[in-house]
Amino acid sequence: MTAADVLGHWTSDCGSTLTVEPDRTFTVPNFPVDFELDSGDPKRLASGHGTRYLYPGVKGSIPQTLDLEIGNEFYDLDYVRKGDSIALSTVLGAPNNNQWCVFTRRSRTP
């Protein structure tokens, strides 16, 4: 993945949006960090404008991620395939809880 691959406006399946700009910044309202055990609804939401980083990953072990810095916290989004395009997903709470928020966008035309 390259920086150009993540630019644009993303919409999530958990009520948040993410706008990634060419100047290495992003804006996100209500980024989900955790979830309610009873309902599965997102909770502990982070909002802000900050710097984004592309973590290159380690081949065969740690995947490449898009990292968002909101205040003093970092949140990572994994790249996943959704049909013919990519999506960005983040785990809510502990990974073994299997709760995810997935961000998608309209396909870009070449």
N, C-alpha and C positions, 0 to 999 in steps of 0.2 A: 504494500500500500504506500501511496505517496501522499504528500500534503494536499495535492489537488484532488485526490480521491475523497477527501472528507469535507471539502468546502461546501457550504450551502445550508439550507434550512432542513432540519430533521424533526420528525414528529414521533412521539413514543406511544406505546400501548398502555402507558400508565399515567397519562395526562400531562406530560411535560413536553417542551420543545427545546431544541438546541440549534443555535445558529453559529456556524464556524466560519470565520473570516480569513482572508488571505494574509493578514498581518499577524498571524499566530495568536489571535484572540478568539474568544467565544463569548456568547451570552446564553444563559440558561435560567429560566424561572422554574422553581419547584423540581429540582433534580432529586430523584428518590434515593435515599441512602439506606433505608430499612423498611420493614413492613410489619403490619399488625398480624400477630399470630392467628387470631380468631377469624379475621375476614380476608387476610391476604392483601389488603389495601396498602399502598405505599404510605410511609410516614417518615418523620425526620427528613424534611425536605431542605436542600441547600439551593440558594439562588445567588446569581451573581454574574459578573463579567470578569474574565481573567485570561490567563495565558494557557494555551494548549501546547502539548508536546506529543510527538510521535515517538513512542518507545519502540525501538527496533526489534525487541524480543531476542530470544536465544534459540537458534535452530534446533528442533527436536525436543525442546523442553518448555520454554516460556514463550507464549505467542506474542506477536506484535500487538500493541494497544494504542489507543488514543487516550492520553491522560489530560485531565482537566484540573487546574489549580484554582480552587475557590477559597479565598482567604488563605488560611494556613493549612488547608486540607487538600489532598490529591485524591481524585476519583478516576478509575480506569474503565474504559469501554473496550470490549473485545470486538474484533471484526468477525462477522458471521455472514454466511450466504443466505439470501432470501430470494429464491427464484434466480433471475438473471442479474441481480444486483447485490450490493452489500448492505448489511445492517450493522448497527452498533448495539451491543448489549452490555448491561451492567448487572451484577448480582446485587440483590437486596439482602442485607444482613449477612449471615454466614453462608458460604457456598454450599454446604451440605443441606441447607433448607430448600434449595432448588426453586428460589423465587427470582425471576429475572424481569428487567424492564428493557424492551427492545425499541431502538430508534430506527426509523426508516425514512426514506425520502423518495420523491419521484425520480424516475430514471432520467439521467441527463442525456441529451442528444449530442452526438459527436460533432 
